Amino acid sequence: MEGEIVNRVANSKLVTFDLEALYPAGDRILLDIKDWLYEGLILREKEFRDFVSKHHWEQYQDAFVAVTCSTDAIVPGWAYMLVASHLNPFAKRVVKGNLEVLETSIYQAIIDQLDVVEFTDKPVIIKGCSNKPVPENAYLMAVAKIQTVAKGVMYGEACSSVPIYKKK
């Protein structure tokens, strides 16, 4: 048929990689320990350990948890370790930091385990739009992993992509 519209994207070897599709289910929780400090600023070991021992850790079952202190308190490393040791039996992942650090950590683990064989010698587009909180660092990690095997890597959508990498 003359003048027929051909979808060249659908007919191409272009592979779309969507980081949002890798987003694992589970609550994301920011645990702020400031309330476990004297006046929100001073860690008193005995009182801190008492708060930790009486806290209901079951509420973090199957959640991803970022542990932080939102005040300018100087919190020793062992305090975060103590909190993590109580969270570990319940939470899927525990990090020190904010929710972006948490998401980055989650994606780092996922991308580290990613099998990129399907992208070998193919043009790959890393999908840009996402409705879930995919951290910007996940895109950097994805391109680093995919470019080791891909013919080329682009970013965006098939109709309007930006070239990122091309194998020489």
Buried (B, 14 or more C-beta within 10 A) or exposed (E): EEEEEEEEEEEEEBBBBBBEEBBEEBEBBEBEBBEBBEEBEEBEEEEBEEBBEEBEBEEBEEBBBBBBBEBEBEBEEEBBEBBBEBBBEBBBBBBBBBBEBBBBBBBBEBBEEBEBEEBEEBBBBBBBEBEEEBBEBBBEBBBEBBBEBBBBBBBBEBEEBEEBBEEE
